Amino acid sequence: MNMDALLTRRQAAQRVNVTVAVVDQWLYRGWTDLTGESRKLQSRLIGRTRYVRHGDVLQAERDTRLNPARSHRRRSFADEAA
């Protein structure tokens, strides 16, 4: 899919297997990327629907998944055994 394609919040959540609430958090609170910089998901309002760029959603999901400093992430037993 085109990285510049615009997706609704629901479509974006489905593409990266998260909830719409997570996409909303990326929009309003942001996330910390792998270099420690704070980032926010940019959106575009067309009519009454808010759209986000596909490539930005993929980046937010990747950074969030790979960031070891996420305070809300619980360690699994497999992580502790390693």
C-alpha positions in Angstrom: 0.0 0.0 0.0 1.1 3.6 -0.7 2.7 5.1 2.4 1.1 8.5 1.6 -2.4 7.0 1.5 -4.8 8.5 4.0 -6.6 6.2 6.4 -9.4 6.7 8.9 -8.5 6.1 12.5 -10.4 2.8 12.4 -8.6 1.7 9.2 -5.2 2.7 10.7 -5.9 0.7 13.8 -6.8 -2.4 11.8 -3.7 -2.1 9.6 -1.3 -2.3 12.6 -3.5 -4.5 14.8 -4.1 -2.0 17.6 -7.3 -0.3 19.0 -8.7 3.0 17.8 -7.8 4.3 21.3 -4.1 3.6 20.7 -4.3 5.6 17.4 -6.0 8.4 19.4 -3.2 8.3 21.9 -0.6 8.6 19.1 -2.6 11.6 17.8 -3.1 13.5 21.0 -0.3 12.3 23.4 2.3 11.1 21.0 5.0 8.5 21.5 8.8 8.3 22.0 10.7 7.1 18.9 13.7 4.9 19.1 16.1 7.9 19.4 14.2 9.2 22.4 12.5 12.0 20.6 8.8 12.8 21.3 6.6 12.5 18.2 2.9 12.9 17.4 0.8 11.5 14.7 -0.3 14.2 12.3 -3.9 14.1 11.0 -6.0 15.8 8.3 -9.7 16.6 8.8 -11.7 16.2 5.7 -15.4 16.9 6.3 -16.1 15.4 9.7 -13.6 12.5 9.3 -10.1 12.6 10.6 -7.4 10.9 8.4 -3.9 9.8 9.2 -1.0 8.9 6.8 -0.4 5.2 6.4 3.4 5.5 6.7 3.1 7.6 9.9 0.9 4.9 11.5 3.4 2.2 10.6 6.3 4.3 12.1 4.3 4.9 15.3 3.5 1.2 15.7 7.1 0.2 15.0 8.6 2.7 17.4 6.1 1.8 20.1 6.6 -1.9 19.7 10.4 -1.7 19.7 10.9 0.9 22.4 12.1 -0.8 25.6 11.4 2.3 27.7 7.6 2.0 27.3 6.4 2.3 30.9 3.0 0.7 30.2 4.5 -2.4 28.8 4.4 -5.4 31.1 7.2 -7.9 30.9 6.1 -11.4 30.1 7.4 -14.5 31.7 9.3 -15.3 28.5 11.1 -11.9 28.7 12.1 -12.7 32.3 13.4 -16.1 31.4 15.7 -14.8 28.7 
